[in-house]
Amino acid sequence: MDDTDGYFDEPVAARYDDPSDPMFRPEAVDPAVELIAALAGGGRALELAVGTGRIGVPLARRGVPVAGIELSRAMVDRLRAKPGGEAVAVTIGDMATTSVDGLFAVVYLVFNTINNLTSQDAQVACFRNAAAHLAPGGCFVVETTLPPLRRLPAGQDIWGYRADAGGIVAYSFDHAGQTYSGHYVRFDDGVGRYRTIPFRYVWPSELDLMAQLAGLRLRDRWADWNRRPFTSDSPAHVSVWQKPDPGSG
């Protein structure tokens, strides 16, 4: 694997945009684009870990000026090859530390990617980086799942997520370290290819504290991009923290 691309090298990037995957369907993409565009309110948007532009490209088509930060050059190559991909200005780098010019009305981080930062320090740095890019009154949006610990049988730390003809996905948890690893086996022509990715899970209350450390305050939290109420049974959340605007009062 090319270390410059992290865990998202060319083989991963080549099959990332899977039209059969629910996250690429209009019912998943359109509400996210709609909400982020509304928060941008005519201003600029910055996507952390912009990837292949699943959200960034359609958001730019809506007329929102979009910039992105992305570690994987292979993923960015896929973005730039898409129709409209040239409208998204991408800076190669780590989303927790890389800076881009200017301030933004909204910074967003989608699809559990906060968990790709595998230490609390890195996640706090990501919030501070987002806050540094926000104009006063701007919003930081994070979409992520809740740790699926309630799905684990008592005494077990491995969760089998999926198994089908295309492959196997399972997760192993270290509760003391608040980390987990994704284990992926993909079958190609009868040959299994294995890879693993480390993650750090984080609770909404901990994210709120990270936001507070970055000078942000919670504005909204929903169960999904359609703004359904967040409850104890919600498997995921979309949270919006706002940077105070001293001039608004």
Sequence and secondary structure as in RCSB ss.txt:
>XXXX:A:sequence
MDDTDGYFDEPVAARYDDPSDPMFRPEAVDPAVELIAALAGGGRALELAVGTGRIGVPLARRGVPVAGIELSRAM
VDRLRAKPGGEAVAVTIGDMATTSVDGLFAVVYLVFNTINNLTSQDAQVACFRNAAAHLAPGGCFVVETTLPPLR
RLPAGQDIWGYRADAGGIVAYSFDHAGQTYSGHYVRFDDGVGRYRTIPFRYVWPSELDLMAQLAGLRLRDRWADW
NRRPFTSDSPAHVSVWQKPDPGSG
>XXXX:A:secstr
  GGGTT  HHHHHTT  TTSGGGSHHHHHHHHHHHHHHHTTS EEEET TT TTHHHHHHTT  EEEEES HHH
HHHHHHSTTGGGSEEEES TTT   SS EEEEEE TTGGGGS SHHHHHHHHHHHHHHEEEEEEEEEEEE   GG
GS TT  EEEEEEETTEEEEEEEETTTTEEEEEEEEEETTEEEEEEEEEE   HHHHHHHHHHTT EEEEEESST
T  B  TT SEEEEEEE   GGG 
